Amino acid sequence: MRLSRFMDMGGQEHEILRDGKTAGKAMGLKNTERPSGKSYIGFSPETDVRVGDILIAKFSENRLQVSETDVEVIRGQPFQRKAFVVNLDHHEVSKERAGAVFNIGSVHSSIVGSQGEATLNMNFDLKSVIGEIENRGGPDSEELKAIVTEIQRTLETERVIPKGFLGKSWALLERNSWVIEPIMKSLLEWLSKAS
């Protein structure tokens, strides 16, 4: 599977600033490396992104500084260039105020602490996505559950995802865009383990 397929579904354009000037633009997909928990933007392997570059996401307009880069290799081929990032906008705000970090989805869904400002780190697996679909309800619930269940079965049995499977369901996924990110993260995680 190629990274470009994931980019088409869940990526967004990033402007790459180097020494205060635009060095280029590239499609990137936000993700979190496990088990380190470090945030990164996955780019195609040939993307020229370097430590110290500033990335500006087209839609969110977040300013992200590249702290480290690495190329992930799957089955002997470069799959993606990981640009590990620090969110400059959040970093500046957090310098001004102390905050708490709440983890949802770990430690039996506990929330610990009380502060004026909180950061929420949400980790979805596909089972919890099915639960969220049931909670949200709506006319697309059954179709969404069928898609997520099929992806989950495919990943568990290490079968190949049928060509065009997600493309056929794209209109449904667009209407329920919140479900795209956990699906993409699960697929990328599965691909990383397969290497």
C-alpha positions in Angstrom: 0.0 0.0 0.0 1.3 3.4 -0.9 1.3 6.5 1.4 -0.3 8.5 -1.4 -3.6 6.6 -0.9 -3.7 7.7 2.8 -2.7 11.3 1.8 -5.7 11.4 -0.7 -8.0 10.5 2.1 -6.7 12.2 5.2 -3.7 14.4 4.4 -3.5 18.2 4.2 -1.1 20.5 2.5 1.7 22.0 4.6 3.8 25.0 3.8 7.5 24.4 4.6 9.3 27.5 5.9 13.1 27.5 6.1 15.1 30.5 7.3 11.9 32.6 7.2 11.2 31.8 3.5 8.9 29.3 1.8 11.0 26.2 0.9 8.1 24.3 -0.6 4.7 22.8 0.0 3.8 19.1 0.5 0.9 16.9 1.5 1.3 15.5 5.0 -0.7 13.3 7.4 -0.7 14.0 11.1 0.0 10.9 13.3 1.5 9.8 16.6 4.3 7.3 16.9 3.7 4.4 19.3 4.9 3.7 21.9 6.9 7.0 22.2 3.7 9.1 21.8 5.6 11.7 19.7 3.6 13.6 17.2 4.7 13.7 13.6 3.6 14.6 10.1 4.1 11.8 7.6 5.3 13.0 4.2 6.3 11.1 1.1 9.9 9.9 1.5 11.4 12.4 -1.1 9.9 15.4 0.7 12.7 17.9 1.6 11.9 18.6 5.2 14.6 19.3 7.8 15.1 19.8 11.5 14.3 23.5 12.3 11.8 23.9 9.5 8.4 25.4 10.3 5.4 23.6 8.9 2.1 25.5 8.5 -0.9 23.3 8.0 -3.3 24.7 5.3 -6.6 24.1 7.1 -5.7 24.3 10.8 -3.0 26.9 10.3 -1.0 25.3 13.2 2.7 26.3 13.3 4.7 23.2 13.8 8.5 23.1 14.3 10.4 20.0 13.1 12.5 18.6 15.9 13.6 15.4 14.2 13.2 13.5 11.0 13.3 9.8 10.1 12.4 7.7 7.1 10.2 4.7 7.8 11.0 1.7 5.6 8.5 -1.1 4.9 9.4 -4.2 3.1 12.8 -2.8 2.1 11.2 0.4 0.5 11.0 3.9 1.9 7.3 4.4 3.0 7.3 7.8 4.6 9.4 10.6 6.0 8.4 11.3 9.5 8.8 14.9 10.6 8.5 14.9 14.4 7.0 18.2 15.4 6.4 20.6 18.3 3.3 22.8 18.1 4.6 26.3 18.4 1.2 27.9 19.0 0.4 25.4 21.9 4.0 25.6 23.2 3.8 29.4 23.5 0.4 29.2 25.3 1.7 26.5 27.7 4.7 28.6 28.7 2.2 31.2 30.0 0.0 28.8 31.9 0.5 25.5 33.7 -1.8 22.8 32.5 -2.7 19.2 33.1 -2.6 16.3 30.6 -5.6 14.0 30.6 -5.3 10.7 28.8 -8.5 9.2 27.5 -8.5 5.6 26.4 -5.8 4.4 28.7 -5.6 3.6 32.4 -9.2 2.3 32.1 -10.5 5.6 30.7 -9.5 7.5 33.9 -9.2 11.2 33.9 -6.8 12.5 36.6 -6.1 16.0 37.8 -7.7 19.4 37.8 -6.2 22.5 36.3 -7.3 25.7 34.5 -6.1 24.3 31.1 -6.1 20.7 29.9 -4.6 18.8 27.0 -6.6 15.8 25.8 -4.8 12.9 24.1 -7.4 10.6 22.6 -6.3 7.2 21.5 -8.8 5.3 19.4 -8.6 1.6 18.4 -11.2 0.3 16.0 -13.3 -1.3 18.7 -13.7 2.1 20.5 -14.6 3.6 17.1 -17.5 1.1 16.8 -18.6 2.2 20.3 -18.4 5.8 19.3 -20.5 5.1 16.2 -23.1 3.5 18.4 -23.1 6.5 20.8 -23.4 9.1 18.0 -26.2 7.1 16.2 -27.5 8.6 13.0 -28.6 7.3 9.7 -25.1 6.1 8.6 -24.4 4.0 11.8 -24.9 0.6 10.4 -22.9 1.2 7.2 -20.1 2.8 9.3 -20.0 -0.1 11.7 -19.8 -2.5 8.7 -16.8 -0.6 7.2 -14.9 -0.4 10.5 -15.6 -4.1 11.3 -14.4 -5.2 7.9 -11.2 -3.1 8.2 -10.7 -4.6 11.7 -11.2 -8.1 10.4 -8.8 -7.5 7.6 -6.1 -6.1 9.8 -6.5 -8.9 12.4 -6.2 -11.6 9.7 -3.5 -9.7 7.8 -5.4 -10.0 4.6 -5.0 -7.4 1.9 -7.6 -4.7 1.8 -9.6 -5.1 -1.4 -8.7 -2.5 -4.1 -11.2 0.3 -4.0 -12.7 -0.7 -0.7 -12.4 2.7 1.0 -13.0 4.5 -2.3 -16.5 3.0 -2.6 -17.3 4.2 0.8 -15.7 7.6 0.5 -18.9 9.7 0.4 -20.1 8.0 3.6 -16.7 8.6 5.3 -16.8 12.3 4.2 -20.2 12.8 5.8 -18.7 11.3 9.0 -15.2 12.7 8.7 -14.4 12.2 12.4 -14.0 8.5 11.7 -11.3 8.9 9.0 -8.4 9.8 11.3 -8.7 6.7 13.6 -9.1 4.4 10.5 -6.0 5.9 8.9 -4.0 5.7 12.1 -5.0 2.0 12.5 -4.0 1.3 8.9 -0.6 3.1 9.2 0.1 1.3 12.5 -0.7 -2.0 10.9 1.6 -1.2 7.9 4.4 -0.3 10.3 4.1 -3.6 12.2 4.0 -5.5 8.9 7.5 -4.3 8.0 
